[in-house]
């Protein structure tokens, strides 16, 4: 396991100590590990969503359909897209 040394503002360090003292966590190290894992987990979803949008935009650009540039830009920006549902429906319309 890798060891990191961090500096925290006094107020934050006090809150960590209070959580440990209250029994919520076994150590300050545990809190920091959990917080980092949570942050990375949330960020990973955002990255996956971004990569999926780029992949969809690339695939739509390969179709060679009329008006695809507007749709590609819309997909890249995430405009009007609800977890990919809108992209799939729009893609189906272009395939007709």
DAMO-V922251 format. One line per field, one symbol per residue. ss: DSSP state (H for helix, E for strand, C for the rest). phi: phi as a letter, one per 40 degrees, with the letter a starting at -180 (. if undefined). Layout:
ss: ???
phi: ???
This chain:
ss: CCCCCCCCCHHHHHHHHHHHHCCCCCCHHHHHHHHHHHHHHHHHHHHHHHHHHHHHHHHHHHHCCCCHHHHHHHHHHCCCCCCCHHHHHHHHHHHC
phi: .cbbbbbbcdccccccccccccgcbcacdccccccccccccccdcccccccccccccccccccgccgccccccccccgcgbbfgdccccccccccc
